[in-house]
Amino acid sequence: MDDRDQGFVDTFRRFLEEVIRKQPVRESELTPLGELVQRHLGTDVATLPVVSEMIAQHRLVDADIALELLGGEDAQLVGVTGGQQRFQEDLPQLLSHAFVRFAPGPVDYTQADTGPDSSRQVVSLGVRLFHVDGAPVVVLQRSAQPRVGRNTASLEVLAADTATSGAVLADIRRLMLEHSVLRGQVLSFTADQFGHGAAGATFLQRPHVDAHTVVLSPGVLERVTDHVIEIGLQREKLRAAGQHLKRGILLYGPPGTGKTLTVRHLLSRTEGVTSILLAGSSIRFITEATELARAMQPAIVVLEDVDLVASERGMHNGPQPLLFAVLDALDGLDGDADVAFVLTTNRVDSLEPALAARPGRVDLALEIPLPDAEARRRLFALYSAGLPLSDEAVAAAADRSNGVTGSFAKELMRRTVLRAALDDREVVDSDLSESLDALLAGGEQLTRSLLGVAGDTPPPAPGGGTNFGGVAGIGWMSYD
């Protein structure tokens, strides 16, 4: 830009500033929406304070249900006209504005999940007018709008006095807890689609995993279920004796040994218990998960692959802030809170210093080791059930597979079936032995490592650094 262009820009800027300065200041006046609200309340809305409540977006559906119950059949629900600006203004500006004539209009809705296979139409921007104990009340219900900087849902309550507004909010909170669609569900948290970091809840189907499918060392599964489930069943006796219910358990061991399967068995045994699953990057929502668990107890919070909270898996020299946030979350619950934390890791060595520095947060650590010979035979028999294989062939394959995991056994049977299917025939014993030969071959080193076979180390990732040792355990449906 040369001096002549710069001079033109400066002159034009001064012209605009002068025009804006000489514009007459308009007094804010009631909008058509404000006139409706003022008639309902029977008093000057400009003199009334607004009481606001921020709500996590995943709780908006609970608030919608609570307001519908609180308002009753005589409640009036209206939307707001005014283009995109209606999403940006707070309730006082919607009621009284100098330039925009916000008016009653169609209600904005969004579709919200209420379970794995159900959903509900929820008000995303609307004004509710109703009475509580004879007192007129107005509530602006609004969903999160990350595009305009609103990262949480909110309720704005207007009544003749703040005591009424406070009482209405208390009723809403109570009804949100009593009628929550989240209670007793299996949930996970994900970031919102705009990447602003707001947690959104996703409903998962509750798994069904029988105890006989979880092949662990004798007594291990019983210790896990006693700690997570049985303590909860004795909650009243423990509380009466002044004993704490909050508890934490750490399951550690190589990938593919059954940690995730153990967790899925716990969830299948706890129908009606609110369960929150955080894995990988979603562990950063530990604060939201803990708050929800406290509200919806009894609850279970599962932190899978908790070693991944380190900023770099290969760096263990400094503190791990997110891990300490996890431990702080355990501290933040009262002792009588019926909440169980279940942590899993493939790399206990990366957690041990932090756990040792914060004793008492995890009160039971159980190793889930590689299966021994007897456990391998049970695993091979489990995954070969229904296949036309002889018991002798299955046992021989198990005996040849020292150091393998349940993931390996499952993949071996899949390859056995595939070998026969490609030849368009029934499975025979030789398919099993030949598939095992192929998996044990030198060229399958990386595959064996991904399946959790002891002693196999995959090649380093490009650029050096993280290996693939934990990949098999990350998936929700994996054996690990």
N, C-alpha and C positions, 0 to 999 in steps of 0.2 A: 504494500500500500504506500503510494507516494504522499508528499505533503498536501497536495490538492485534495486527494481522497480523504485523508485524515481530517482536514479542515471541514469538509462537508459532513463527515460523521459527527464531529464535535458540535457543529451548528445544529444538526438535526436532533441530537440528544438534548441540547439546551432548549430547543423548541418543544420537544415532548415534555420535558420537565416543567416548562412554563404552562403548558396546557393542563397538565395534571394538577399543578398548584392552584390554578384559577378555577378548577371544577368546584361547584358548590357542594358542600358536605350535606348529604342526605341523612335525615334521621331514620333510624331503623323503625319499621312499622310492622305490625302483625301481618303475617302471611295468612292466606286462606287456611293453611294447616293450623296456624296459631289461633285463628278465630275458632276453629272446631275444638281445639284443646281447651281454650279459655271458657267456652260454653260448658264443656264437660266438667271442668274443675270449679266453675262458678267464682273465680277470682282472677285478678290480674296476673297472668303468667310471668310477667317481667319481674315480679317481686318474689318469685318462688325459686329456691335453690334446687338444683338437680343433684341427685345422689347416683353415682355411677358405680358399676361393678364390672371389672374385667373378667372374662370367662375364657378358658382355653377353648379353642375351636372344636375340639373333640367332645366338649361338654355342652355345645350349643343345642344339640338335639335334646339333651336332658332339660335344658332351660325352656325349650319350646314346649315340651310336654308339661313342665311345671306351670308355665304361664297359662296354658290352655286349661289346666285343672283349676288354677286359682281364679281365672276370670269367669269361668262358668259359661252357661249358654247365653247370657245377656251381654257378654263382652263384644265390643266393636273392634274390628281390625281393619286398618286402612294402610295403604302404601303412601309413598311420597313421590311427587313429580318434581322435576327440576334438573334433568339431565345427570351427567356424571358428578356435578357438584353436590348432589344430595348424599353421595357416599363420603364426602369429605367433611361436611359440616356436622357439628354436634347438635344436640336437641335444641338448645336455646337459639342457635342461628337458624334452624329449620322453622322455628316458631316466629321469629322476628328478624327481618333482614332488610337491608337498605336497597338491595338491587334485585334479588331473586324472589319471585312469588311462589315459594314452595306451597303446593296444594295437595289435598288428599287425592290418591290415585291408586293404580293397581299395586298389589303387594308383590314384592320380590321374594322368590322362593329359591331354595337350593335342595338338592336331593342328598340326604345323609343316610349312611348305613346305620342300621339298628341291630345287626347281627351278620353272620357269614352269608346268609341267604335272604336278608330282608332289608328294607330301607323305608324312609319316611320323608315326606315333603316338609321342609323346615323353613320358617320365615328367615330370610337373610336380611331384609330391611322392611320393617313395618312398625306401625304405632298401634299399641293396644290400649283401649279405653274401657275401664271396668270399675267396679266398686268392691271394696274389701271392708266388711263390717259397716257398710253404709257410707264409707268415705270414698270419694272419687279418686281414682289413681290413673296415671298415664305412664306407659312403659314403652320406650323405643328399643326395639330388639334389632341387633345388628350383627352380622357375621364378620369374620375377619376379612379385610380387603388389603392384602399385601401390596397390590399395585398402587395404592394411595397411602401406604405407610401404616395401615391398621393391621397389626400382626396378631391381634387377638379379637375374639368376639366380645360383645359388651351389651350391657343393659343400662339404660338411663331412666331413672324413675323420677316422676314429678308428682307431688301431692301437696295438699294445703300446708303441711308441716313436715319437717325432716323426721319426726318420730314415726309418722305413718310410712314414709318412704323406707326407713330402716326396718320397720316391722314387715313390710312387703318383701324386702330383700331377704329377710330371715325366713319368711315362708317359702320363698322361691328356692333358697338353698336346701331347706328341709325336704321339699317335694322333689328336688333334683336327686337327692340321695335315695329317697324312698322308691322312686320310679326310674332310676337310672337304667338305660339300655346297656350300660357297660358292665354292670354287676353280674358276676358269675360267668363272664365271657373270657375267651382266650384272645389276647390283643397283642399287637406290635405297634411300634411307633415309626413313622417316616417323616422326612422333612416335607414342607409344603412344596407345591409345584413351582413356585417362584424362587426357591432357594433361599428364603429368608430365615430358615432354621426353626420355624414354628412347628411344633410336633402335631402330627395328625394321627389318629388311631385307626388301625386296620384290624378288622375282625378276622380271626382264623378259625377254621374248623377244629373242634376239640379232638385230639387224636385218640385212637383206640388201640392200645398196645397191651397185650396180655403179658403177665409175668413170665410165662414159659418162653416167650420170644426174646427175653432179655437174659442173655447168657453171660453171667459174671461169676467171679469166684464165690464159693459158698459163704453165705451170710452177708455179702456186700449189699445186695438189693434190699434185704430186710433192714439193715442199718440205715439206708437212705430213706426208706419209707417211714421208719419209726421216727426219724428226726424231722422230716418234712410234714408227714401226714398225721402220725399218731399224737405228736405233741399238740397239734391243733384240736384233735378230738378230745383232749383232756384240758381244754382251755379254762373251763370254769373251776376245776379243782386247782389248777396252777395259779389262777388269779386269786382264788380264795386264800391260798397259802403264800401269797405275795411273791410268786415266782414269775420270771419274765417269759413271754411267749415269742418275742422277736428272736429269730434264729438265722444263722447262715451256714451253708454247707458248700464246700469246694470239692468238685470232682476233677481229678487230674489224671493224666496218662496219655499215651501216644494216640495219634489220630486213628479213628476206626475201631476203637476198642469197646464202644457202647455208651459213651457219656450222653450223647444226644438221645439215644434210644431210651436210656434211663430217665431222662427228663420227660420224654413223651409218655412214658409209662406213668410218671408222677401226675402228669396233667390228665391222663385218662382215668386216674383213680380219684380225682378231686373235682368231680362234677359239682357245679355251683360255686366253686371258689374262683374268684377273679384272678386270672393269670396273665402276666405281662411278659412278653418275650422280647429281649433286646439282644441283638447279635451284630457283630461288626461295628460299622459306623453309627448305628442307631443307639449304641450305649451312651452317646452324648446326651440322650434324653432321660438319663437316670433320675434327674430331679423331678421331671413330670411323672415318670413311672412311680416313683416313691410317693408323691403326693396322691396319685390315683389309688395306689395300694392302701395308703392310710385311710382314704375315704371309703374304699370298697372292701375293707377287710371282712372276712378272712381272705388273704391274697398271697400269691406267689409271684416273685419277681425273678425271672431267669436271665442271667447274663452269660451268654454263650461266648466262648473264645475271649474271655475277659483280658487275656494277655495282649489283645489287639488295641487296648486303650493306650499303649505306648505310642508316641508319635511316630517312631520308627521301630519296627520289630527287631532290627539288628542293633539298636542303641539302648543300653541299659545303665549308662553312667550317671545320669541325672534323675531327678524325681519325675514321676509320671502324673501330671496334674489330674487327668481324668480318672485314673485309678484312685487317687485320693478323694475325688468327688464321689466315686462309688462308695468308698469307705465312710465318707461323711454322711452319705445318704442313710447308711445303716445307723449311724449315730443319731440322725435326726428323728428317728422314730422312738416313741415311748416304749418302755420295756414290755408293757402289756398289750402292745399292738400285735395282732395275730397275723404277722407277715413273715414269710419265709423267703430268704434270698438263696438262690441256687446258682453258683458260679461254676463254669466249666473252663478248662484250659488244657492245651496241649503242651504248654511250656511253663510249668510251675516255677522253674528257676527264675523267670522274669517277674513273678509275683511275690516270691518269698520275702525279699527285703522289705517291700511295702507292707505286707501282711504282718511281718515280725515287728515293724515299727508301730503298728496299730493293733495290738492284741485285743481279743475279745469280740471282734466284729464277725469273724468266721469261727464258729465254735466246733466245727467238725470238718476235717479234711480226709477224703477217702481216695485212695489210688485205684484207678480202673486200669489194671495192667494188661499186657498181652495175654491172650488165653493160653492156659497150659494144655497138655495133651487131652485131658478129659473134657475140658471146655471146648477144644477144637472139634472133638467128635460130636458133641452136642450141637455146635454151630453147623457143621456140615450136614448132620441129620436134619436139623431144622430147615435149612434152605434147600435140601434135596427132597423134602416131603412132597409126595405126589408124583415124583419122577420114577420111571421104571428102572431104577438103579438098585443093585444088590447092596445089602448092608455091608458086605465084605469090601466092596469097591469103595464105598463112601468112607468106611473106617480107614482103609489103606491110604486114601487121598488125604484124610485128616492127619494121619501119622507122618506123611511125607511133607506136610506144610508147617513145619516148625517156625514159629515167629510171625505167623500171619494173624489177621484180625477178622472180625465178622464181615467187614466190608469186602475183604478178599474172598471169603467163602461165598458171599452173595454174588459177586461178579463171576466167580468160577462156575457156579451153577448156570448163570445166564449164558456164558460162553458154551457150556456143554449143550444146552438146549439149542442154541443158535447153530452149532456145528451140525447137529442132526437135521435141523429145519432146512438148512441150505441144501442138504442131500435129499430132502423130502421123505424122511423116514423117522421111525421112533428112536428115542435116545437109548443107547446101550452103554455098558460099562466102559468100553474103550473110548467113548467120547469124553468121559470124565477124566481118564488118565491122560489122554492126548491134550485136552484143554489145560490140564495142570502142567504138563510138560511145557506148553507154550508160555504160560504165565511165569513159570520159573526160569525161562530161558534168559540169557544175558541181555537180549534186545528189549526185554520188557522191564528193565530196571526202573525207568521213570514211572511206568504204570504201577509196579509193585509199591513204590514209594508213596504214590498218591493213594493207594489202598491201605497204607499204614503198615507195610511189612518191615519188621525190625532189620536193621543192618543195611538197608538200601538208602543211599543218599543221592538225590537227583543232582544233575548239573546245576551250577549257579545260574541265577537269572541274568539276562543281559545287563551289562554294566556292573555286575557284582552285586551282592546284597542278599535280599530276601530269597530263601528257597521255598519250595512248594510243600514243605512238611505239614502245614496246617490246612491245606486246601480241602482235603476230604472231610474235615470236620465242620466246615462252615455252613453247609446247607442244612435247612430245617429237616429235610427228609432223609438225611444220610444216617448211616448206622452209628457213627461216632457219638 
